[in-house]
Amino acid sequence: MRQPALIVIDMLNDFLSNWPVPAKQRLLSSVNDLITTRRRHDRPVIWVRQEFEPDLRDAYPEMARKGIRITIRGTGGSRSRPV
């Protein structure tokens, strides 16, 4: 039997650092509750995170052109938020 998976995408510091603390706490708490429920019922959870090389050679063309530096490998911004 196939089971649907929960896919958690880009829960990274760079995307959440500017959120107001109460909103960020609600989001992280909700995601954590959902993950806990899935695991308790032995259901799959897949984590996806994107990061780019420091020289942006693998970034989207617009990012490289504009020098947008988010989720850069090895930086604190590319680390996952604890959930």
mmCIF file of the N, C-alpha and C atoms, coordinates in Angstrom:
data_MODEL
# 
_entry.id   MODEL 
# 
loop_
_atom_site.group_PDB 
_atom_site.id 
_atom_site.type_symbol 
_atom_site.label_atom_id 
_atom_site.label_alt_id 
_atom_site.label_comp_id 
_atom_site.label_asym_id 
_atom_site.label_entity_id 
_atom_site.label_seq_id 
_atom_site.pdbx_PDB_ins_code 
_atom_site.Cartn_x 
_atom_site.Cartn_y 
_atom_site.Cartn_z 
_atom_site.occupancy 
_atom_site.B_iso_or_equiv 
_atom_site.pdbx_formal_charge 
_atom_site.auth_seq_id 
_atom_site.auth_comp_id 
_atom_site.auth_asym_id 
_atom_site.auth_atom_id 
_atom_site.pdbx_PDB_model_num 
ATOM 1   N N  . MET A 1 1  ? 0.843  -1.182 0.000   1.00 0.00 ? 1  MET A N  1 
ATOM 2   C CA . MET A 1 1  ? 0.000  0.000  0.000   1.00 0.00 ? 1  MET A CA 1 
ATOM 3   C C  . MET A 1 1  ? 0.889  1.246  0.000   1.00 0.00 ? 1  MET A C  1 
ATOM 4   N N  . ARG A 1 2  ? 0.540  2.195  -0.806  1.00 0.00 ? 2  ARG A N  1 
ATOM 5   C CA . ARG A 1 2  ? 1.275  3.458  -0.841  1.00 0.00 ? 2  ARG A CA 1 
ATOM 6   C C  . ARG A 1 2  ? 0.812  4.359  0.292   1.00 0.00 ? 2  ARG A C  1 
ATOM 7   N N  . GLN A 1 3  ? 1.783  5.116  0.827   1.00 0.00 ? 3  GLN A N  1 
ATOM 8   C CA . GLN A 1 3  ? 1.471  6.078  1.877   1.00 0.00 ? 3  GLN A CA 1 
ATOM 9   C C  . GLN A 1 3  ? 1.881  7.463  1.406   1.00 0.00 ? 3  GLN A C  1 
ATOM 10  N N  . PRO A 1 4  ? 1.030  8.432  1.577   1.00 0.00 ? 4  PRO A N  1 
ATOM 11  C CA . PRO A 1 4  ? 1.462  9.786  1.232   1.00 0.00 ? 4  PRO A CA 1 
ATOM 12  C C  . PRO A 1 4  ? 2.540  10.246 2.198   1.00 0.00 ? 4  PRO A C  1 
ATOM 13  N N  . ALA A 1 5  ? 3.498  10.980 1.678   1.00 0.00 ? 5  ALA A N  1 
ATOM 14  C CA . ALA A 1 5  ? 4.584  11.500 2.500   1.00 0.00 ? 5  ALA A CA 1 
ATOM 15  C C  . ALA A 1 5  ? 4.337  12.972 2.817   1.00 0.00 ? 5  ALA A C  1 
ATOM 16  N N  . LEU A 1 6  ? 4.800  13.385 3.975   1.00 0.00 ? 6  LEU A N  1 
ATOM 17  C CA . LEU A 1 6  ? 4.832  14.801 4.319   1.00 0.00 ? 6  LEU A CA 1 
ATOM 18  C C  . LEU A 1 6  ? 6.167  15.329 3.819   1.00 0.00 ? 6  LEU A C  1 
ATOM 19  N N  . ILE A 1 7  ? 6.142  16.390 3.009   1.00 0.00 ? 7  ILE A N  1 
ATOM 20  C CA . ILE A 1 7  ? 7.371  16.997 2.510   1.00 0.00 ? 7  ILE A CA 1 
ATOM 21  C C  . ILE A 1 7  ? 7.515  18.362 3.167   1.00 0.00 ? 7  ILE A C  1 
ATOM 22  N N  . VAL A 1 8  ? 8.606  18.547 3.900   1.00 0.00 ? 8  VAL A N  1 
ATOM 23  C CA . VAL A 1 8  ? 8.895  19.803 4.588   1.00 0.00 ? 8  VAL A CA 1 
ATOM 24  C C  . VAL A 1 8  ? 9.983  20.503 3.778   1.00 0.00 ? 8  VAL A C  1 
ATOM 25  N N  . ILE A 1 9  ? 9.679  21.686 3.263   1.00 0.00 ? 9  ILE A N  1 
ATOM 26  C CA . ILE A 1 9  ? 10.568 22.372 2.329   1.00 0.00 ? 9  ILE A CA 1 
ATOM 27  C C  . ILE A 1 9  ? 11.095 23.678 2.919   1.00 0.00 ? 9  ILE A C  1 
ATOM 28  N N  . ASP A 1 10 ? 12.433 23.816 2.861   1.00 0.00 ? 10 ASP A N  1 
ATOM 29  C CA . ASP A 1 10 ? 13.130 25.073 3.144   1.00 0.00 ? 10 ASP A CA 1 
ATOM 30  C C  . ASP A 1 10 ? 12.780 25.728 4.475   1.00 0.00 ? 10 ASP A C  1 
ATOM 31  N N  . MET A 1 11 ? 12.825 24.972 5.540   1.00 0.00 ? 11 MET A N  1 
ATOM 32  C CA . MET A 1 11 ? 12.678 25.557 6.870   1.00 0.00 ? 11 MET A CA 1 
ATOM 33  C C  . MET A 1 11 ? 14.067 26.063 7.285   1.00 0.00 ? 11 MET A C  1 
ATOM 34  N N  . LEU A 1 12 ? 14.537 27.080 6.582   1.00 0.00 ? 12 LEU A N  1 
ATOM 35  C CA . LEU A 1 12 ? 15.901 27.570 6.733   1.00 0.00 ? 12 LEU A CA 1 
ATOM 36  C C  . LEU A 1 12 ? 15.924 28.946 7.392   1.00 0.00 ? 12 LEU A C  1 
ATOM 37  N N  . ASN A 1 13 ? 17.027 29.206 8.094   1.00 0.00 ? 13 ASN A N  1 
ATOM 38  C CA . ASN A 1 13 ? 17.190 30.477 8.794   1.00 0.00 ? 13 ASN A CA 1 
ATOM 39  C C  . ASN A 1 13 ? 16.975 31.684 7.889   1.00 0.00 ? 13 ASN A C  1 
ATOM 40  N N  . ASP A 1 14 ? 17.550 31.664 6.672   1.00 0.00 ? 14 ASP A N  1 
ATOM 41  C CA . ASP A 1 14 ? 17.418 32.824 5.787   1.00 0.00 ? 14 ASP A CA 1 
ATOM 42  C C  . ASP A 1 14 ? 15.964 33.152 5.467   1.00 0.00 ? 14 ASP A C  1 
ATOM 43  N N  . PHE A 1 15 ? 15.110 32.161 5.428   1.00 0.00 ? 15 PHE A N  1 
ATOM 44  C CA . PHE A 1 15 ? 13.713 32.411 5.100   1.00 0.00 ? 15 PHE A CA 1 
ATOM 45  C C  . PHE A 1 15 ? 12.878 32.790 6.320   1.00 0.00 ? 15 PHE A C  1 
ATOM 46  N N  . LEU A 1 16 ? 13.340 32.445 7.500   1.00 0.00 ? 16 LEU A N  1 
ATOM 47  C CA . LEU A 1 16 ? 12.532 32.675 8.704   1.00 0.00 ? 16 LEU A CA 1 
ATOM 48  C C  . LEU A 1 16 ? 13.107 33.730 9.644   1.00 0.00 ? 16 LEU A C  1 
ATOM 49  N N  . SER A 1 17 ? 14.312 34.189 9.396   1.00 0.00 ? 17 SER A N  1 
ATOM 50  C CA . SER A 1 17 ? 14.964 35.089 10.352  1.00 0.00 ? 17 SER A CA 1 
ATOM 51  C C  . SER A 1 17 ? 14.236 36.422 10.528  1.00 0.00 ? 17 SER A C  1 
ATOM 52  N N  . ASN A 1 18 ? 13.540 36.899 9.508   1.00 0.00 ? 18 ASN A N  1 
ATOM 53  C CA . ASN A 1 18 ? 12.852 38.189 9.607   1.00 0.00 ? 18 ASN A CA 1 
ATOM 54  C C  . ASN A 1 18 ? 11.395 38.080 10.037  1.00 0.00 ? 18 ASN A C  1 
ATOM 55  N N  . TRP A 1 19 ? 10.939 36.868 10.286  1.00 0.00 ? 19 TRP A N  1 
ATOM 56  C CA . TRP A 1 19 ? 9.562  36.697 10.754  1.00 0.00 ? 19 TRP A CA 1 
ATOM 57  C C  . TRP A 1 19 ? 9.428  37.245 12.169  1.00 0.00 ? 19 TRP A C  1 
ATOM 58  N N  . PRO A 1 20 ? 8.296  37.804 12.510  1.00 0.00 ? 20 PRO A N  1 
ATOM 59  C CA . PRO A 1 20 ? 8.065  38.178 13.911  1.00 0.00 ? 20 PRO A CA 1 
ATOM 60  C C  . PRO A 1 20 ? 8.135  36.916 14.778  1.00 0.00 ? 20 PRO A C  1 
ATOM 61  N N  . VAL A 1 21 ? 8.714  37.044 15.944  1.00 0.00 ? 21 VAL A N  1 
ATOM 62  C CA . VAL A 1 21 ? 8.925  35.884 16.814  1.00 0.00 ? 21 VAL A CA 1 
ATOM 63  C C  . VAL A 1 21 ? 7.644  35.095 17.074  1.00 0.00 ? 21 VAL A C  1 
ATOM 64  N N  . PRO A 1 22 ? 6.529  35.736 17.414  1.00 0.00 ? 22 PRO A N  1 
ATOM 65  C CA . PRO A 1 22 ? 5.317  34.933 17.677  1.00 0.00 ? 22 PRO A CA 1 
ATOM 66  C C  . PRO A 1 22 ? 4.881  34.114 16.451  1.00 0.00 ? 22 PRO A C  1 
ATOM 67  N N  . ALA A 1 23 ? 4.943  34.713 15.278  1.00 0.00 ? 23 ALA A N  1 
ATOM 68  C CA . ALA A 1 23 ? 4.542  33.995 14.059  1.00 0.00 ? 23 ALA A CA 1 
ATOM 69  C C  . ALA A 1 23 ? 5.498  32.842 13.776  1.00 0.00 ? 23 ALA A C  1 
ATOM 70  N N  . LYS A 1 24 ? 6.783  33.083 13.957  1.00 0.00 ? 24 LYS A N  1 
ATOM 71  C CA . LYS A 1 24 ? 7.783  32.033 13.737  1.00 0.00 ? 24 LYS A CA 1 
ATOM 72  C C  . LYS A 1 24 ? 7.578  30.888 14.724  1.00 0.00 ? 24 LYS A C  1 
ATOM 73  N N  . GLN A 1 25 ? 7.316  31.210 15.966  1.00 0.00 ? 25 GLN A N  1 
ATOM 74  C CA . GLN A 1 25 ? 7.083  30.169 16.970  1.00 0.00 ? 25 GLN A CA 1 
ATOM 75  C C  . GLN A 1 25 ? 5.841  29.347 16.644  1.00 0.00 ? 25 GLN A C  1 
ATOM 76  N N  . ARG A 1 26 ? 4.777  30.012 16.179  1.00 0.00 ? 26 ARG A N  1 
ATOM 77  C CA . ARG A 1 26 ? 3.561  29.285 15.791  1.00 0.00 ? 26 ARG A CA 1 
ATOM 78  C C  . ARG A 1 26 ? 3.824  28.352 14.623  1.00 0.00 ? 26 ARG A C  1 
ATOM 79  N N  . LEU A 1 27 ? 4.546  28.851 13.624  1.00 0.00 ? 27 LEU A N  1 
ATOM 80  C CA . LEU A 1 27 ? 4.864  28.017 12.467  1.00 0.00 ? 27 LEU A CA 1 
ATOM 81  C C  . LEU A 1 27 ? 5.691  26.811 12.873  1.00 0.00 ? 27 LEU A C  1 
ATOM 82  N N  . LEU A 1 28 ? 6.768  27.038 13.618  1.00 0.00 ? 28 LEU A N  1 
ATOM 83  C CA . LEU A 1 28 ? 7.642  25.937 14.024  1.00 0.00 ? 28 LEU A CA 1 
ATOM 84  C C  . LEU A 1 28 ? 6.895  24.942 14.912  1.00 0.00 ? 28 LEU A C  1 
ATOM 85  N N  . SER A 1 29 ? 6.062  25.436 15.794  1.00 0.00 ? 29 SER A N  1 
ATOM 86  C CA . SER A 1 29 ? 5.287  24.546 16.655  1.00 0.00 ? 29 SER A CA 1 
ATOM 87  C C  . SER A 1 29 ? 4.324  23.701 15.826  1.00 0.00 ? 29 SER A C  1 
ATOM 88  N N  . SER A 1 30 ? 3.671  24.319 14.864  1.00 0.00 ? 30 SER A N  1 
ATOM 89  C CA . SER A 1 30 ? 2.724  23.589 14.019  1.00 0.00 ? 30 SER A CA 1 
ATOM 90  C C  . SER A 1 30 ? 3.427  22.530 13.174  1.00 0.00 ? 30 SER A C  1 
ATOM 91  N N  . VAL A 1 31 ? 4.556  22.897 12.588  1.00 0.00 ? 31 VAL A N  1 
ATOM 92  C CA . VAL A 1 31 ? 5.327  21.932 11.788  1.00 0.00 ? 31 VAL A CA 1 
ATOM 93  C C  . VAL A 1 31 ? 5.804  20.791 12.678  1.00 0.00 ? 31 VAL A C  1 
ATOM 94  N N  . ASN A 1 32 ? 6.288  21.130 13.867  1.00 0.00 ? 32 ASN A N  1 
ATOM 95  C CA . ASN A 1 32 ? 6.762  20.107 14.790  1.00 0.00 ? 32 ASN A CA 1 
ATOM 96  C C  . ASN A 1 32 ? 5.634  19.152 15.180  1.00 0.00 ? 32 ASN A C  1 
ATOM 97  N N  . ASP A 1 33 ? 4.465  19.692 15.467  1.00 0.00 ? 33 ASP A N  1 
ATOM 98  C CA . ASP A 1 33 ? 3.320  18.848 15.821  1.00 0.00 ? 33 ASP A CA 1 
ATOM 99  C C  . ASP A 1 33 ? 2.949  17.912 14.671  1.00 0.00 ? 33 ASP A C  1 
ATOM 100 N N  . LEU A 1 34 ? 2.952  18.442 13.470  1.00 0.00 ? 34 LEU A N  1 
ATOM 101 C CA . LEU A 1 34 ? 2.620  17.635 12.296  1.00 0.00 ? 34 LEU A CA 1 
ATOM 102 C C  . LEU A 1 34 ? 3.641  16.515 12.087  1.00 0.00 ? 34 LEU A C  1 
ATOM 103 N N  . ILE A 1 35 ? 4.906  16.840 12.216  1.00 0.00 ? 35 ILE A N  1 
ATOM 104 C CA . ILE A 1 35 ? 5.969  15.835 12.061  1.00 0.00 ? 35 ILE A CA 1 
ATOM 105 C C  . ILE A 1 35 ? 5.864  14.772 13.146  1.00 0.00 ? 35 ILE A C  1 
ATOM 106 N N  . THR A 1 36 ? 5.630  15.195 14.373  1.00 0.00 ? 36 THR A N  1 
ATOM 107 C CA . THR A 1 36 ? 5.495  14.251 15.483  1.00 0.00 ? 36 THR A CA 1 
ATOM 108 C C  . THR A 1 36 ? 4.343  13.284 15.233  1.00 0.00 ? 36 THR A C  1 
ATOM 109 N N  . THR A 1 37 ? 3.215  13.815 14.766  1.00 0.00 ? 37 THR A N  1 
ATOM 110 C CA . THR A 1 37 ? 2.064  12.960 14.475  1.00 0.00 ? 37 THR A CA 1 
ATOM 111 C C  . THR A 1 37 ? 2.396  11.971 13.366  1.00 0.00 ? 37 THR A C  1 
ATOM 112 N N  . ARG A 1 38 ? 3.029  12.431 12.312  1.00 0.00 ? 38 ARG A N  1 
ATOM 113 C CA . ARG A 1 38 ? 3.391  11.543 11.200  1.00 0.00 ? 38 ARG A CA 1 
ATOM 114 C C  . ARG A 1 38 ? 4.316  10.423 11.686  1.00 0.00 ? 38 ARG A C  1 
ATOM 115 N N  . ARG A 1 39 ? 5.311  10.778 12.460  1.00 0.00 ? 39 ARG A N  1 
ATOM 116 C CA . ARG A 1 39 ? 6.268  9.769  12.941  1.00 0.00 ? 39 ARG A CA 1 
ATOM 117 C C  . ARG A 1 39 ? 5.609  8.799  13.913  1.00 0.00 ? 39 ARG A C  1 
ATOM 118 N N  . ARG A 1 40 ? 4.721  9.302  14.744  1.00 0.00 ? 40 ARG A N  1 
ATOM 119 C CA . ARG A 1 40 ? 4.033  8.439  15.702  1.00 0.00 ? 40 ARG A CA 1 
ATOM 120 C C  . ARG A 1 40 ? 3.236  7.355  14.983  1.00 0.00 ? 40 ARG A C  1 
ATOM 121 N N  . HIS A 1 41 ? 2.752  7.674  13.795  1.00 0.00 ? 41 HIS A N  1 
ATOM 122 C CA . HIS A 1 41 ? 1.974  6.718  13.006  1.00 0.00 ? 41 HIS A CA 1 
ATOM 123 C C  . HIS A 1 41 ? 2.815  6.053  11.916  1.00 0.00 ? 41 HIS A C  1 
ATOM 124 N N  . ASP A 1 42 ? 4.143  6.155  12.087  1.00 0.00 ? 42 ASP A N  1 
ATOM 125 C CA . ASP A 1 42 ? 5.088  5.514  11.174  1.00 0.00 ? 42 ASP A CA 1 
ATOM 126 C C  . ASP A 1 42 ? 4.842  5.911  9.717   1.00 0.00 ? 42 ASP A C  1 
ATOM 127 N N  . ARG A 1 43 ? 4.627  7.190  9.510   1.00 0.00 ? 43 ARG A N  1 
ATOM 128 C CA . ARG A 1 43 ? 4.404  7.734  8.172   1.00 0.00 ? 43 ARG A CA 1 
ATOM 129 C C  . ARG A 1 43 ? 5.658  8.491  7.731   1.00 0.00 ? 43 ARG A C  1 
ATOM 130 N N  . PRO A 1 44 ? 5.934  8.481  6.435   1.00 0.00 ? 44 PRO A N  1 
ATOM 131 C CA . PRO A 1 44 ? 7.175  9.101  5.958   1.00 0.00 ? 44 PRO A CA 1 
ATOM 132 C C  . PRO A 1 44 ? 7.165  10.626 6.027   1.00 0.00 ? 44 PRO A C  1 
ATOM 133 N N  . VAL A 1 45 ? 8.328  11.182 6.387   1.00 0.00 ? 45 VAL A N  1 
ATOM 134 C CA . VAL A 1 45 ? 8.573  12.622 6.386   1.00 0.00 ? 45 VAL A CA 1 
ATOM 135 C C  . VAL A 1 45 ? 9.831  12.836 5.548   1.00 0.00 ? 45 VAL A C  1 
ATOM 136 N N  . ILE A 1 46 ? 9.729  13.711 4.564   1.00 0.00 ? 46 ILE A N  1 
ATOM 137 C CA . ILE A 1 46 ? 10.862 14.007 3.689   1.00 0.00 ? 46 ILE A CA 1 
ATOM 138 C C  . ILE A 1 46 ? 11.239 15.466 3.885   1.00 0.00 ? 46 ILE A C  1 
ATOM 139 N N  . TRP A 1 47 ? 12.517 15.699 4.165   1.00 0.00 ? 47 TRP A N  1 
ATOM 140 C CA . TRP A 1 47 ? 13.023 17.055 4.357   1.00 0.00 ? 47 TRP A CA 1 
ATOM 141 C C  . TRP A 1 47 ? 13.737 17.497 3.088   1.00 0.00 ? 47 TRP A C  1 
ATOM 142 N N  . VAL A 1 48 ? 13.400 18.681 2.605   1.00 0.00 ? 48 VAL A N  1 
ATOM 143 C CA . VAL A 1 48 ? 14.046 19.245 1.422   1.00 0.00 ? 48 VAL A CA 1 
ATOM 144 C C  . VAL A 1 48 ? 14.597 20.610 1.807   1.00 0.00 ? 48 VAL A C  1 
ATOM 145 N N  . ARG A 1 49 ? 15.851 20.818 1.456   1.00 0.00 ? 49 ARG A N  1 
ATOM 146 C CA . ARG A 1 49 ? 16.438 22.139 1.689   1.00 0.00 ? 49 ARG A CA 1 
ATOM 147 C C  . ARG A 1 49 ? 17.322 22.477 0.513   1.00 0.00 ? 49 ARG A C  1 
ATOM 148 N N  . GLN A 1 50 ? 17.340 23.716 0.160   1.00 0.00 ? 50 GLN A N  1 
ATOM 149 C CA . GLN A 1 50 ? 18.135 24.163 -0.975  1.00 0.00 ? 50 GLN A CA 1 
ATOM 150 C C  . GLN A 1 50 ? 19.231 25.088 -0.478  1.00 0.00 ? 50 GLN A C  1 
ATOM 151 N N  . GLU A 1 51 ? 20.417 24.882 -1.006  1.00 0.00 ? 51 GLU A N  1 
ATOM 152 C CA . GLU A 1 51 ? 21.492 25.806 -0.712  1.00 0.00 ? 51 GLU A CA 1 
ATOM 153 C C  . GLU A 1 51 ? 22.317 25.990 -1.976  1.00 0.00 ? 51 GLU A C  1 
ATOM 154 N N  . PHE A 1 52 ? 22.982 27.117 -2.036  1.00 0.00 ? 52 PHE A N  1 
ATOM 155 C CA . PHE A 1 52 ? 23.758 27.477 -3.211  1.00 0.00 ? 52 PHE A CA 1 
ATOM 156 C C  . PHE A 1 52 ? 25.232 27.593 -2.858  1.00 0.00 ? 52 PHE A C  1 
ATOM 157 N N  . GLU A 1 53 ? 26.064 27.425 -3.862  1.00 0.00 ? 53 GLU A N  1 
ATOM 158 C CA . GLU A 1 53 ? 27.510 27.591 -3.683  1.00 0.00 ? 53 GLU A CA 1 
ATOM 159 C C  . GLU A 1 53 ? 27.818 29.060 -3.397  1.00 0.00 ? 53 GLU A C  1 
ATOM 160 N N  . PRO A 1 54 ? 28.880 29.326 -2.634  1.00 0.00 ? 54 PRO A N  1 
ATOM 161 C CA . PRO A 1 54 ? 29.218 30.721 -2.300  1.00 0.00 ? 54 PRO A CA 1 
ATOM 162 C C  . PRO A 1 54 ? 29.435 31.618 -3.519  1.00 0.00 ? 54 PRO A C  1 
ATOM 163 N N  . ASP A 1 55 ? 29.915 31.064 -4.625  1.00 0.00 ? 55 ASP A N  1 
ATOM 164 C CA . ASP A 1 55 ? 30.136 31.896 -5.821  1.00 0.00 ? 55 ASP A CA 1 
ATOM 165 C C  . ASP A 1 55 ? 28.890 31.999 -6.706  1.00 0.00 ? 55 ASP A C  1 
ATOM 166 N N  . LEU A 1 56 ? 27.779 31.429 -6.254  1.00 0.00 ? 56 LEU A N  1 
ATOM 167 C CA . LEU A 1 56 ? 26.476 31.467 -6.934  1.00 0.00 ? 56 LEU A CA 1 
ATOM 168 C C  . LEU A 1 56 ? 26.471 30.781 -8.300  1.00 0.00 ? 56 LEU A C  1 
ATOM 169 N N  . ARG A 1 57 ? 27.450 29.930 -8.576  1.00 0.00 ? 57 ARG A N  1 
ATOM 170 C CA . ARG A 1 57 ? 27.499 29.266 -9.887  1.00 0.00 ? 57 ARG A CA 1 
ATOM 171 C C  . ARG A 1 57 ? 26.314 28.331 -10.121 1.00 0.00 ? 57 ARG A C  1 
ATOM 172 N N  . ASP A 1 58 ? 25.671 27.889 -9.053  1.00 0.00 ? 58 ASP A N  1 
ATOM 173 C CA . ASP A 1 58 ? 24.523 26.995 -9.206  1.00 0.00 ? 58 ASP A CA 1 
ATOM 174 C C  . ASP A 1 58 ? 23.200 27.679 -8.840  1.00 0.00 ? 58 ASP A C  1 
ATOM 175 N N  . ALA A 1 59 ? 23.247 28.986 -8.676  1.00 0.00 ? 59 ALA A N  1 
ATOM 176 C CA . ALA A 1 59 ? 22.037 29.744 -8.317  1.00 0.00 ? 59 ALA A CA 1 
ATOM 177 C C  . ALA A 1 59 ? 21.201 30.024 -9.561  1.00 0.00 ? 59 ALA A C  1 
ATOM 178 N N  . TYR A 1 60 ? 19.978 30.450 -9.316  1.00 0.00 ? 60 TYR A N  1 
ATOM 179 C CA . TYR A 1 60 ? 19.119 30.878 -10.414 1.00 0.00 ? 60 TYR A CA 1 
ATOM 180 C C  . TYR A 1 60 ? 19.774 32.082 -11.085 1.00 0.00 ? 60 TYR A C  1 
ATOM 181 N N  . PRO A 1 61 ? 19.612 32.228 -12.397 1.00 0.00 ? 61 PRO A N  1 
ATOM 182 C CA . PRO A 1 61 ? 20.257 33.343 -13.103 1.00 0.00 ? 61 PRO A CA 1 
ATOM 183 C C  . PRO A 1 61 ? 19.966 34.710 -12.482 1.00 0.00 ? 61 PRO A C  1 
ATOM 184 N N  . GLU A 1 62 ? 18.724 34.938 -12.066 1.00 0.00 ? 62 GLU A N  1 
ATOM 185 C CA . GLU A 1 62 ? 18.385 36.225 -11.463 1.00 0.00 ? 62 GLU A CA 1 
ATOM 186 C C  . GLU A 1 62 ? 19.147 36.451 -10.154 1.00 0.00 ? 62 GLU A C  1 
ATOM 187 N N  . MET A 1 63 ? 19.315 35.404 -9.365  1.00 0.00 ? 63 MET A N  1 
ATOM 188 C CA . MET A 1 63 ? 20.068 35.529 -8.114  1.00 0.00 ? 63 MET A CA 1 
ATOM 189 C C  . MET A 1 63 ? 21.506 35.929 -8.402  1.00 0.00 ? 63 MET A C  1 
ATOM 190 N N  . ALA A 1 64 ? 22.121 35.243 -9.352  1.00 0.00 ? 64 ALA A N  1 
ATOM 191 C CA . ALA A 1 64 ? 23.511 35.548 -9.687  1.00 0.00 ? 64 ALA A CA 1 
ATOM 192 C C  . ALA A 1 64 ? 23.623 36.964 -10.245 1.00 0.00 ? 64 ALA A C  1 
ATOM 193 N N  . ARG A 1 65 ? 22.715 37.335 -11.119 1.00 0.00 ? 65 ARG A N  1 
ATOM 194 C CA . ARG A 1 65 ? 22.750 38.657 -11.753 1.00 0.00 ? 65 ARG A CA 1 
ATOM 195 C C  . ARG A 1 65 ? 22.586 39.770 -10.717 1.00 0.00 ? 65 ARG A C  1 
ATOM 196 N N  . LYS A 1 66 ? 21.688 39.567 -9.755  1.00 0.00 ? 66 LYS A N  1 
ATOM 197 C CA . LYS A 1 66 ? 21.411 40.596 -8.748  1.00 0.00 ? 66 LYS A CA 1 
ATOM 198 C C  . LYS A 1 66 ? 22.254 40.447 -7.486  1.00 0.00 ? 66 LYS A C  1 
ATOM 199 N N  . GLY A 1 67 ? 23.067 39.389 -7.425  1.00 0.00 ? 67 GLY A N  1 
ATOM 200 C CA . GLY A 1 67 ? 23.897 39.176 -6.242  1.00 0.00 ? 67 GLY A CA 1 
ATOM 201 C C  . GLY A 1 67 ? 23.086 38.814 -5.007  1.00 0.00 ? 67 GLY A C  1 
ATOM 202 N N  . ILE A 1 68 ? 21.956 38.162 -5.195  1.00 0.00 ? 68 ILE A N  1 
ATOM 203 C CA . ILE A 1 68 ? 21.113 37.752 -4.070  1.00 0.00 ? 68 ILE A CA 1 
ATOM 204 C C  . ILE A 1 68 ? 21.771 36.558 -3.392  1.00 0.00 ? 68 ILE A C  1 
ATOM 205 N N  . ARG A 1 69 ? 22.117 36.725 -2.157  1.00 0.00 ? 69 ARG A N  1 
ATOM 206 C CA . ARG A 1 69 ? 22.872 35.697 -1.450  1.00 0.00 ? 69 ARG A CA 1 
ATOM 207 C C  . ARG A 1 69 ? 22.049 35.159 -0.281  1.00 0.00 ? 69 ARG A C  1 
ATOM 208 N N  . ILE A 1 70 ? 21.221 34.172 -0.582  1.00 0.00 ? 70 ILE A N  1 
ATOM 209 C CA . ILE A 1 70 ? 20.459 33.498 0.472   1.00 0.00 ? 70 ILE A CA 1 
ATOM 210 C C  . ILE A 1 70 ? 20.740 32.018 0.394   1.00 0.00 ? 70 ILE A C  1 
ATOM 211 N N  . THR A 1 71 ? 20.631 31.362 1.516   1.00 0.00 ? 71 THR A N  1 
ATOM 212 C CA . THR A 1 71 ? 20.877 29.924 1.682   1.00 0.00 ? 71 THR A CA 1 
ATOM 213 C C  . THR A 1 71 ? 22.191 29.505 1.016   1.00 0.00 ? 71 THR A C  1 
ATOM 214 N N  . ILE A 1 72 ? 23.253 30.205 1.366   1.00 0.00 ? 72 ILE A N  1 
ATOM 215 C CA . ILE A 1 72 ? 24.587 29.916 0.836   1.00 0.00 ? 72 ILE A CA 1 
ATOM 216 C C  . ILE A 1 72 ? 25.225 28.817 1.681   1.00 0.00 ? 72 ILE A C  1 
ATOM 217 N N  . ARG A 1 73 ? 25.734 27.791 0.982   1.00 0.00 ? 73 ARG A N  1 
ATOM 218 C CA . ARG A 1 73 ? 26.359 26.644 1.658   1.00 0.00 ? 73 ARG A CA 1 
ATOM 219 C C  . ARG A 1 73 ? 27.393 27.127 2.674   1.00 0.00 ? 73 ARG A C  1 
ATOM 220 N N  . GLY A 1 74 ? 27.318 26.540 3.864   1.00 0.00 ? 74 GLY A N  1 
ATOM 221 C CA . GLY A 1 74 ? 28.282 26.848 4.917   1.00 0.00 ? 74 GLY A CA 1 
ATOM 222 C C  . GLY A 1 74 ? 27.939 28.065 5.766   1.00 0.00 ? 74 GLY A C  1 
ATOM 223 N N  . THR A 1 75 ? 26.853 28.761 5.470   1.00 0.00 ? 75 THR A N  1 
ATOM 224 C CA . THR A 1 75 ? 26.483 29.915 6.260   1.00 0.00 ? 75 THR A CA 1 
ATOM 225 C C  . THR A 1 75 ? 25.365 29.557 7.231   1.00 0.00 ? 75 THR A C  1 
ATOM 226 N N  . GLY A 1 76 ? 25.183 30.373 8.236   1.00 0.00 ? 76 GLY A N  1 
ATOM 227 C CA . GLY A 1 76 ? 24.099 30.152 9.194   1.00 0.00 ? 76 GLY A CA 1 
ATOM 228 C C  . GLY A 1 76 ? 22.732 30.242 8.546   1.00 0.00 ? 76 GLY A C  1 
ATOM 229 N N  . GLY A 1 77 ? 22.628 31.006 7.468   1.00 0.00 ? 77 GLY A N  1 
ATOM 230 C CA . GLY A 1 77 ? 21.352 31.140 6.779   1.00 0.00 ? 77 GLY A CA 1 
ATOM 231 C C  . GLY A 1 77 ? 20.887 29.884 6.081   1.00 0.00 ? 77 GLY A C  1 
ATOM 232 N N  . SER A 1 78 ? 21.819 28.995 5.756   1.00 0.00 ? 78 SER A N  1 
ATOM 233 C CA . SER A 1 78 ? 21.439 27.755 5.065   1.00 0.00 ? 78 SER A CA 1 
ATOM 234 C C  . SER A 1 78 ? 21.132 26.624 6.038   1.00 0.00 ? 78 SER A C  1 
ATOM 235 N N  . ARG A 1 79 ? 21.271 26.889 7.326   1.00 0.00 ? 79 ARG A N  1 
ATOM 236 C CA . ARG A 1 79 ? 20.965 25.855 8.321   1.00 0.00 ? 79 ARG A CA 1 
ATOM 237 C C  . ARG A 1 79 ? 19.462 25.777 8.537   1.00 0.00 ? 79 ARG A C  1 
ATOM 238 N N  . SER A 1 80 ? 19.013 24.573 8.810   1.00 0.00 ? 80 SER A N  1 
ATOM 239 C CA . SER A 1 80 ? 17.584 24.370 9.075   1.00 0.00 ? 80 SER A CA 1 
ATOM 240 C C  . SER A 1 80 ? 17.208 24.955 10.414  1.00 0.00 ? 80 SER A C  1 
ATOM 241 N N  . ARG A 1 81 ? 15.988 25.462 10.474  1.00 0.00 ? 81 ARG A N  1 
ATOM 242 C CA . ARG A 1 81 ? 15.435 25.919 11.750  1.00 0.00 ? 81 ARG A CA 1 
ATOM 243 C C  . ARG A 1 81 ? 15.111 24.690 12.568  1.00 0.00 ? 81 ARG A C  1 
ATOM 244 N N  . PRO A 1 82 ? 15.404 24.722 13.837  1.00 0.00 ? 82 PRO A N  1 
ATOM 245 C CA . PRO A 1 82 ? 14.997 23.581 14.669  1.00 0.00 ? 82 PRO A CA 1 
ATOM 246 C C  . PRO A 1 82 ? 13.481 23.509 14.752  1.00 0.00 ? 82 PRO A C  1 
ATOM 247 N N  . VAL A 1 83 ? 12.969 22.344 14.527  1.00 0.00 ? 83 VAL A N  1 
ATOM 248 C CA . VAL A 1 83 ? 11.530 22.152 14.667  1.00 0.00 ? 83 VAL A CA 1 
ATOM 249 C C  . VAL A 1 83 ? 11.266 21.022 15.630  1.00 0.00 ? 83 VAL A C  1 
# 
